[in-house]
Amino acid sequence: MTLATAALAWQSAPPARAVIAPPARDAAGGDVPAVPAVGPADPRRLAPLPEAMRAAPQPDGRWRVRLSLSAADAAGAARARVAGAFTGWQGQAIEMQPDGRGGFAATCDVPPGVQPYKFILGDGRWIADPANPERADDGNGGFNSVLRLGARAALSASGARLGDGSVDGAGIVHEPGAARDRWMARDGTWRVRTRTLAGDVESVRAWVRAGDAAAVELAMRRVGRDGPFDVWESPALPPGASVRYTFLFQDGPSMQRDPQTYTLAPGSTGFRTPDWAKDAVWYQVMVDRFRNGDPGNDPAHTIPWGHDWYTPFGDEGKDGQTFYRHFVFGRFAGGDLQGLQERLPYLKSLGVNALYLMPMFQATTPHKYNTTNYLHVDEHFGTRGDYAPAAAKEDLLDPATWTFTPTDRRFVDFLREAKRMGFRVVVDGVFNHCGTGHPAFQDVRAKGKDSRFADWFDISSWDPFKYEAWWGFSELPVFRKDPEHGLASAAVRKHVMDVTRRWMDPDGDGDPSDGVDGWRLDVPNEVPLPFWHEWCREVRAINPDAYIVGEIWERADQWLDGRAFDAVMNYEFAKAAVAWAIDRTSKITASELDRRLAELRLAYPSECTYAMMNLLDSHDTDRVASMARNPDRTYNHLNREQEGNPYDAGKPRPGDYARQRLLALLQAMYVGAPMVYYGDEVGMWGSNDPNNRRPMLWDDLPPAADPDAVPDASMRDWYRRILSLRNAQPALRRGDFRTVHVDDGRDVWAFERMLGSERVLVALNASMQDAEVELPASGEWEDLLPVAGVPAGGPARATIPALSGRVWKAK
């Protein structure tokens, strides 16, 4: 289904259809409209670059770029490299050469487009380019430098003029292979989109010829703006027959056509995401911190549940370490599969039906991102001591030797029980790097070049032994990358495929119902796309209904084009929502929130938008309640207490929790699947890692040492109410979206969700005063979210409480 911003317009004003004059012929001998083609963009067109940088177009479409780093900015480093999206980040970092003046320089061929990059000094200090003022959030509390290469990246809508008869060829973008630009609706018809430079053309028509029928023109609707582009969407294209189409652009007296003609072959099938993902209510679990069901499998020195978080326990600190350097990061709480399974009824009562489990495989840390072995679930989640005997008998390169430990079988039993109760379960796939305890890395360290695994890792020196590690963390060696395959080693690729198959179909009988329902992929942007295209095909071959979600912190156009992931962790949604409902001095308006979210919906195929994992916080951010206590920070910046930032880590105040409730309501009502980070629903708070990863608060455990650390029953009841609403109303999960009211003065935003005859209206108020509004809603409405002390009634004239919202359903 298309989003309602376009669909309703077509319902109210059907597009004109007209048989057009006899067509001309294109270079391949096919029909094209008898109007001139838009002139091609100048391939040498370039956005301004820093003064010391040089860029020249190459015959293959790339740009040869010279990057330099001055002696002052190199700060005495003996080595410098450049890494970015065009290198697969650190996996293919480009070595820079000394320039003879204490600085460094490198020349590299870079694809056109918006290209983020950084320099790496020495063996691991990452910095943005001091000479380049254009920067973008890097998703990790800092910034990337940005290059804009080629005509499309250099676009600026400032020069566009309606009615001047000129159409900028660089602004015409239609990618038929991308699902956002061409997709099959649920009724079997097709829709297409094209982009033009914003404010550059007055109208667009799709020229369509189905089979041998006469060509027709279909008026397209402008459905929004995406960066420098206006986005235009067609009504239904005829299904079944072979279809040729192109686009006609009218501006003033001039009509011009897209130089390209596109074909939609009979039998083409559209991109589909798993249907169940649209109905998901996600809950993110860090298993070690969720519930200790079996103390017998606890790691050594496990802290008691409820121990004061900031107080050393046992031998912590006696060896000279301090809380942040570094004993808290290795602290275990004892959570396990038994505890998680015992609390499945609790999660069910909350309204959750899908679990995202942080890494489950054998590792030495509580978070498990330093994988020791992908073949086995961590023994401390099941049966302590069962890992080493199994690993000693197995050959990593031969799946026939792999066995299932008691803990592995316990995990499969957990999956069976969770699915029986109606849960879907996805697990973290950490395939960019592993831990130093991994048998392959241990073998390389011991045998050097003679190791069977010598090509798995990015070894920078064999003598002395040095290797690339993820963001300089020595315990996380990265797998070697290349642009052709993503993961350079064929053996690594096969191992990851075999591991994927093992956990998606544990008994190997071809029926994936006993395995995990999908994967959340850790830092997938650091592995070049060719690997993910291959891996995603393998996943869908094993289970066409599997869900694949990537940890991408920025807009994810290239990852959501129908060939890679189904969705991403929607941090872009979180950034906009927090800036509206939490920030004060840097707060955005309701209309700006509406604009940002509309642009995000247009960036992706609708299939992805409805399956998106819409979060507010995670294990990599401060908790949402603490965000509310610490407003006006760029999302996920300056939020670690240990980094010396002025951060108020105290218990959130009532007003802070009110903002969390408002944001949770937005999550539950908006397009895409909401995700709750464990403990948010009981009011847990904390600055970024490690304090956002404290043990879960439970009613049935003895009081915690911290008297403030008690579950918030009213917050939990709120989550139950709003998630129950979402689960009960199909329109909130699968319905079209339409903005119906934006009031910046009162800070109110209202939207409608529609599915068939079902209509749900949502009004949200991010101000600190109640707001009286009149919404465009005739007829009778049922109040789905009554608010104590607020007059009941329909939306035609309603009171929206401060920092809260109202929800109605049409009768």
KARACOR-V228029 format. One record per run of one state. SS is the DSSP state (2 for helix, 1 for strand, 0 for the rest). FROM is the first residue (numbers start at 0). LEN is the number of residues. Records with the same first field share a line. If there is no record, write none. Layout:
# KARACOR-V228029
SS = FROM-LEN  FROM-LEN
This chain:
# KARACOR-V228029
0 = 0-3  12-4  19-4  25-5  32-4  37-16  57-5  69-1  74-5  87-1  92-1  95-1  98-5  110-2  121-3  127-7  137-5  149-7  159-9  171-1  173-8  184-5  197-5  210-5  219-1  226-2  233-3  237-5  251-2  257-4  264-10  279-2  285-1  289-5  297-24  322-3  330-6  342-1  350-3  357-3  363-7  377-1  381-5  392-6  401-4  420-3  429-3  433-5  450-6  457-1  462-2  467-1  472-4  479-1  482-3  487-2  504-7  514-3  521-2  526-2  542-4  550-6  559-7  569-1  581-8  603-2  611-1  614-9  629-11  643-10  669-3  677-2  682-8  693-19  728-1  734-1  743-4  755-2  765-5  773-7  783-14  800-3  810-1
2 = 3-9  70-4  84-3  88-4  156-3  168-3  274-5  286-3  294-3  326-4  336-6  343-7  378-3  386-6  398-3  405-15  438-12  469-3  489-15  511-3  523-3  528-14  556-3  570-11  589-14  605-6  623-6  640-3  653-16  679-3  690-3  712-16  729-5
1 = 16-3  23-2  30-2  36-1  53-4  62-7  79-5  93-2  96-2  103-7  112-9  124-3  134-3  142-7  172-1  181-3  189-8  202-8  215-4  220-6  228-5  236-1  242-9  253-4  261-3  281-4  321-1  325-1  353-4  360-3  370-7  423-6  432-1  456-1  458-4  464-3  468-1  476-3  480-2  485-2  517-4  546-4  566-3  612-2  672-5  735-8  747-8  757-8  770-3  780-3  797-3  803-7
